[in-house]
């Protein structure tokens, strides 16, 4: 699995660029929040092997680490006949937990995952930590911008004509899954001057249990340029977002109010069997229709082709 991160590198954890799940810390990169490092990770029993991608001393267009890694990822999608998911995690996630989440997505939905891991577990009193994580998210959108630009350039310039043809022939799609506070990071990116519709490379964009304001969310949601479709998920009983609402206005992922987006489809899972107060719908809920929905949208398919949902015009949402 390929990881891109703006976390600080814990150099003492690496020996000849090989380390484990403690190789990245809970601060931004010492060069700044827009600095990206890449690593290839592999699960070994209950631990992780983390191989830091080395950076040449003299960078040029022929040895950019990101371009080589992205070209390799695209070839994996072709070889394994899989789609690709860019995953942006949420709040209070140490590096190892972001790896576990990304691995779960790979295994459950049969996709290749590119994980964008940002330092969301700053430590301290929960309320202070949450506010600090929001500040880190606000400053991390530049790293996400760089990641998407590098990825698009790699597909255009680094794949051989044969590889490009193979990628097109196997109908491989690339989709974005932003979860919880990861949507707050995405929001600040979309509203920034840096955003130049880089999200158009995604077939689907999935805003999972978004920890963002419901009121006026269309000001940024409708700005998202996407290849096909944008989805936003809702659970009115979401326990994690319930805690967030003690600090914030109603959250997009927890209310059926203000669902006014012109470019997105809203999916309400509240009444689904086994959903309860769950926050991580794609990981924690054992429900066939929930699994089918995420299998579809994370593989570039249509959510409205999945059974178990009925469109409710009163709320402008598909509801279980």
N, C-alpha and C positions, 0 to 999 in steps of 0.2 A: 504494500500500500504506500502511496506517495503522500507525504505530508509537507505542506507549506506553512511556515509559522513566523510570526514577528515576536515570539518569546525570546528571552535571553538564552544563549547557549551556555550550558554548564560544562565548561571545557574539561574540568577534572573528571567528568564522567565518561569521557571518550578516550580510547586508546587506538591510534591509527584510524580515527573516524568511526570506530565501532563503540557503541554504548548501549544503554538500556532505556527503560521508560523514564528515568530521572535525568535524561540528557538535556531537557529543556525546562526552564524554570517558570516562575510566576511573575516575572517582570518583563517589560518590553526589551527588545534587543538594545544592547548598549549603544548602537549606532542610531537608534531612534525607532519610533513606532512604525515607520514605513519600510524598515529594513526586513527583507525576507530571507530565510534560510530554508533549505529543502533537505528532506531525509527520506530514505526508504525504510519502512518498518515491516517486521514480520513477527507474528505471534509464535512463541515457543513455549508450549504448555501454558503456564500461568504468567510467564514473563514475556518481555518484548526485546527483540534485537533491533536496535536503531542505528542505521548507517547514515552518518552525516554526509551529505553530498559536498565534496571539497570544492572550494572556489579557487580557480587559477589566479596566480598573482597578476597576470596580465590578461585581463578580459578582452575578448574581441567577439565579433559576430560568429566566429566559427567554434567557440568553446564555451558559450554561455551555458551554465549548468541547468538553468530552467528549461531552455529549449531542448536540450538532450533528454531531460526527464519527461517532458511533455510528449515528445515524439515517441519515447518508449511506452508511455501510458496509452497513447493512441493505438500503437501496435498491439498492446495487450488486449485492448477492447476488440480488435479485429480477431486476434488469435483465439481468445476465449469466448467470442461472440457475445459480448456483454456491452451494456450501456454504461455510461459514466455519471456519477453523482458528485457534484461539488457540495461538501457539507460544511456549514458554518454553525458551530455549537453555541450553547447559551452560557448563562451565568454560573459561577462557582464550580468550574470544571478544571481540576488539575490536568496536566498534560496526559497522564496515563488514562484518565477517565475519557478524555476525548478520543484516544486510541480505541478504547473499548466500545464506545458508541459507534465509531466509524466501522469497526470490525463487525459489529452487529448488523449494521446496514448492509455491508457487503454480503454477509452470510444469509440474511433473511430475504433480501431482495435480488440476489444474484447479479450484483453490479460491481464495477470497479469504483472505488471511492478515492477522490482527492480531498483530503482533509485540510481545511484552513483552521489552524489552531491558534487562538489568541489568548493572552493572559487574563483570564476572567476570574481567577481564584486568588485575589490579592491578599486575603487574610484579614483578621481583625474582627471586630464586632459586626454581626450580620448586616445591620443597617448601613454602617460606614462602608463595609466591604461592597455592598450592592451599589452604593453611590460611586465608589471608586471604580468598580467594574464598568459602570456606565460611562465614566470619563475615559477609561481605556478604550472602550468601544468607539467613542467619538473620535479618538485619535488614530484608530486602527484602520479606518476606511481606506487610507492611502495605500496600505499594504494590500488590501483586497483589490483595489484598482490596479496596482502593479501586477498582481497575480493574474487577473483576467486579461490584461493587455499582453502579458507574456504568453499566456496560453493561446490566445487568438493568433498571435504572431507565429508561434511554433507550428500551428496547424497550417498556416499559409505558406511558411517559408522552409520548414525543416522536414516535412514529410516528402518522401520521394513521390513522383507521379504514380508509381505502382502502389505505394502505401495509401495515398489519397484515394485512388480508385477503389482499393479494397475497403477502406473505411466507408465510402459511399455505398458500395455494393452490399455491405452487411447491415446497412440501415442503422448503424450505431448512433445513439443520441447522447447529448450531454444535458444534464438537468441539475438545477440548484435546489438544495434543501437548506433553508435557514430556520433554525430552531430557537424559540424563546427569545432571549436577549440578543441572539445573533441577528434577529430582525431589526433591532435598534441600531446595530452596526450597519446593516444594509440600508436602513432608512437614511442615516447620515451620509452614506456614500451616494445614494440616488439624488439627494438634495444638494450635494456639493458641486462645485464647478468642475471637479475632476471627472464627473460622470458624463460619458459621451456614448451612452447606449451600449456599453460593453456587454450588458446582460443579453443582448440579442443572440449570442452564441448558444443560449440555453433553449432547448425545446420547451421544457416546463420549468416554472419557478414555483416552489412550494414554500409558503410562509406558514410554518408549523408553530401553532400555539404562540403567536407573536406577542412578546412582552413590549408592546408599543401602545401609544394612546389610540383608542378607538376613534375618538372625535378627531375629525380632519385627517384621518389616515389616508384619505384619497389624494391629498396634496402630494404625497410621494408615491403611493401605490400606483396611481394612474400614470406616473412618469416612467415606470419600469417598462423597458422595451424588451420583448421576449419573442422567441421564434414562433411559439404557438400559444401557450396558455399560462395564466397565473392562478394559483389556488391559495386560499387562506383557510386554515382549519380552526374550529371553535369547539370548546367544551365549557359550558357555563358553570360546571362544577370543578374546574381545574384548581387543585389545591395550591399549586405553586403560584399561579397567577392571582389567586385569591390573596396570598401574602403580599404579592407585588402591589395589589390595589390598596393595601393599607398605606402605601407610600405614594401612589400615583392615581391618576384618573382611571376610569374603566379601560381594561386592556382589550385589544383587538381579538385576542385568542379566547376571550371569556364572555363575550357579549354578542347578542343578536341585534344590538342597536347600531345604527350608523353604517349599515352595510350598503354603501352607495357607490362603490367602485364600478367604473364602466368597463374596466379591462380584466377584472378578476372574477373568479367563481368562488363563492363561500360555501364551506362544507361544515355542517353542524353535527358533531358526533355525540352530543350530550346524552341522547336517549339510547345509544347503542349498548348492547349487552356487554358487560365487563368493562365499560369505559369508566364509570364511577367518577372519582376525583383525579384520574390520571392526567399527567402533563405530557409525558412522552408517548403519544398515541401510537407512533410507528414502532415503538420498542417494547412497551409494557402491556399493551392490550392484546388479549387472546380472543380475537373475534374475526371470523372469516371475512366479513364484508370490509372491516377495517384493513385487514391484510391485503385484500384485493384492491382496495383503493390505492394504498401506497405502492403496491407492486406495479399498478398501472402508471401512476403519475411519475414515479421515479425511474420508469423505463420508457418515458416519452409518449405514453398513451393517454387517452382521454379519461378523466375522472367521471364524466357523466355517462360513460358506457358501463360503469360498474353498478351492479344490482345493490339494493338495500337502501337507496336514497330516493327521496321524493322532493321535487322542487316546491318550495313554499313561497309564493309571490309576496306574501305579507312581509316576509323578512328578507326577500331576495337571496335565499340560501337553499341549498340542497340539504335535507335533514334526514337523519336515520330514523 
